[in-house]
Every structure is written in C-alpha cells, then in structure tokens.
Amino acid sequence: MEEFLLPCLNKQFFGLECYGCGGQRAMVLLFEGNFIDAFKMFPAIYPLAILLFFVLINIFIKFKFDFSIKIGLIILTAGTILFNYLIKMFYFFN
C-alpha cells in the first residue's frame, strides 16, 4: 500500500518537512492496527480522526453544540499539528 503514497514535495525540494509530513504513513499504520507507531509518525492523527468522525456523524445527527465541538476539535488538531511541527524543526536545526 505504501507504493501509492504521494511524496512530500516540500521535503524533496527544500529538505524540510511540511506540517503534514507523516500523515499518510500514519494513516496506513492506523489501518494496519499499529496505533502507537501511527502516533509516533504523526501525533495529530487521532485528533484529526476524531474530527473527521464527528463531522461525518454530524451530517446525519445534529447535536445542540455541534459548531462549538467542531471548532474545539479543529483548534485541538491544528494545535497538535503546529506543536509537532515546531518540535520537528527544533530537532532538525539542532
């Protein structure tokens, strides 16, 4: 399955990982049942999966505070992605 993954053009051209580097490989690891390895590859995989699951459920079932929940999950996911990226860049430049 990994032969079908798209390469990171940012990493190929500039040598630096992008915000989403590891996301595809983490999704493959998640589908294979390697939950810890998926987290190590891309820590935002779980908040992102919860967000996508909630949005899909929310299409069919409306909740009272669905907008607030979605915004909270978006902030959590974006924060996790940003924090992970900053950690990667800190270790890359040191």
N, C-alpha and C positions, 0 to 999 in steps of 0.2 A: 504494500500500500504506500510505502514511503517514496516510491519512484514517481508517484503522481503529485507530490507536494511542490508548490511553487517556491522558487528560490527567492531570498531576500535581496532585492536589487540594491538597497542601501548598503548592505554588508558587502556585496560584490564590488560595487563601485568605490565606496568610501572606506571600507574596512570597519565601519561602526555598525553595531546592531541598532535596529529600529525599535519602536515601542512594542511592536507585535512579534518580534523575533521569538521563536519557540512556540508560538500559539498553535500552529498546525501540527507540529510534532507532539505537543501536549494533548491535543485532541485525539490523535492516533493512540497515544499511550492511555488516555482515558477510556477509549473504546476497547482497548485490549485488557483493561482492568488493572493497569499499573497506576494506581491513584497517587501514590507518593512520588513516583517518578514524574508524573504529569505535573504535580505541584512544583517540583524542583525545576522542571523545564520552563514553566510559565505560571507563576503563582496566581495570576488573575483568571485562570481557567475556571475556578469554582465560582467566584462572584459573577463571571460572565455567563456561566451555565445556568446559575440561579436566575439571573436577569432574563435570559432568553426563555427559560421555562416559565417564568412568571408572565412575560409578555404573551407567550402562546396560550397559556391558560386564561389570561385576561381577555383574549379575543372572544372566548366563549362564555366566560363567567365574569360578571362585573362585580368589583369589590367597592366598598364605601370609600376607602382611602387609596385607591389604586394608583392615582397620579403621584401621591407622596411616596408610596412604596417604590414606584419606578424611579423617581428622582433619587431616592436614597440608594437604591441599587446601582444606579448609574454613577453616582458620586463614589460609592464604595469601589466599583470596578475601575473607574478612572484613577482613583487614588492608589489602588493596588498596582495598576499598570505604571503610573508615574513613579511610585516608590521603588518598584522593581527596576525600572529603567535607571533611576538615579544610583541605585546600588551597583548595577552592572557597569555604569560609566565610572563610578568611583574606583572599582576594582580594575577597570580597563586602563585608566590613566595612572594608576599607582604601580 
